[in-house]
């Protein structure tokens, strides 16, 4: 049973043991990071690329992903991803568990080689049903609830905004998501010792999960008392450290001129100190959490201290670095980091963001979506584009409508393909939004083009599924007839529709709407990519720009995400809230202050 210690006493003992193993912890993390990022990840990426190239699909997007995963190459990809996850998990977290166990049991720190051999010998235990649950625990559950551990493969996991928006609109789905979140939190607490037990006791993953569940269940009070208590102390310590390291930066703000080189150097030195402190804290948090769980496991379980069979403990290079060498490395790190910070600060000071803004379905926050009123509101707010959704009526007219049915916006439970334009024009598409818009009609694409000409560019998204060839021809006809090709882009989730536009009217700019994308993007016959915002990375944008293609991000209503996206280099942001996004981009382009530079540095580092 756990010994009777106060939270502060337990925290002191935790830190005392941690600092005994500080060098092994830090050096091990440094070498494993190098091993993972320089060797393991590139090797697996090369393998996965080779597997995908052997399939009929050169790029995986939208529905193609499902088809690929059901193919032999898809099965091999899943298998390789599972092996990669197991290797990274055992090396990155399993190795820290081994070091933590050696420190707690007062055994000599092992060699890097012996840790690798011992951890990787557990691969066979994780290639099982129980192992699959442990993999899901670390790579899905923990990132989803955003606590405790982050691995090199997955630092966070969240549902895309378009899914969350849909879920929030449906009470049953919202309740289901809440229930799933509660279940994940419950399981994440009860399975917290599973990997520790697998590695320390050398038992199967399934047995380890069961033992972890029982251990937490029988010691709820002590588990929460010490884990939450120490977590609270950690938060206080981190908060105080951050404040103390930030104080010098803001105390000199009045005396330092950021426009001068000397001012930039002084600020860069202070910010380097702050960022290094943050880095050290974040580096400490991971092994401290691992060691906390090690201590809790032994004290709650009453297990005798396990001696792991690690082979020879000679030539313990994890602890053999001389103090003088360590100090020189520390100074060199600080010097290089300061030079890098100076360059970054200068770059941030000179950065101006040029990003177009697209009003999603028109200004759908201020007016009913896909109406002329929404287009007018988008114009009034200074949007560059309005995204509109286009479908065909029964008699072949292109109208503005997002859903498959008219029920949500008009109350009529029919598809547009079931009604003629004359019948659709009798419907009220505004009252559902506000009585102010009672009688607002559903516009045709022709009306939208005439309304927007020389005032607003249109992102015309084709909603396929009914007479697609006629839809493509009608959109091309209208754009050509009104000489609107310089004010319009045509997009779709259906790649066949994009290819049809490219084949019939290559002078029209097209954009392929994607939830995510993997593979050779150059094989896509489109002019730009319209990507779900949460899947966009700086590397993706860079690759797109190398091909001469822009990146549009959808649907963005969060200023933190806007900052990330503009730093990544996206060209267009599709949003429901035009004012919010415009004001934030204006703020990002405003004169630099200490706070803004610090914000940008933290964004870049993250």
Secondary structure, DSSP 8 states (H G I E B T S, - for coil): ------HHHHHHHHHHHHHHTHHHHHHHHHHHHHIIIIIIHHHHHHHHHHHHHTSS-SEEEHHHHHHHHTSHHHHHHHHHHHHHHHHHHIIIIIHHHHHHHHHHTT-----HHHHHHHHHTTHHHHSSHHHHHHHHIIIIIHHHHT-S---SS-S-----HHHHHHHHHSHHHHHHHHHHHHHHHHHHHHTTTHHHHHHHH---HHHHHHHHHHHHHHTHHHHHHHHHHHHHHHHHHHHHHHHHHHHHHHHTTTT--TTSHHHHHHHHHHHHHHHHHHHHHHHHHHHHHHHHHHHHHHHHH-------------S-TTS---HHHHHHHHHHHHHHHHHHHHHHHHHHHH-----EEEEETTTTTTS-TTSHHHHHHHHHTT-SEEEEEEEE-TTS-EEE--SSBSHHHHS--SBGGGS-HHHHTTS-SSTTT-GGGTT----BHHHHHHHHTTT-EEEEEE--SSSHHHHHHHHHHHHHHTT-TTTEEEEES-HHHHHHHHHH-TTSEEEEEES-EEE-GGGS--SEEEEEGGG--HHHHHHHHHTT-EEEEE----HHHHHHHHHHT-SEEEES-HHHHHHHHHHHTS---HHHHHHHHHHHH-
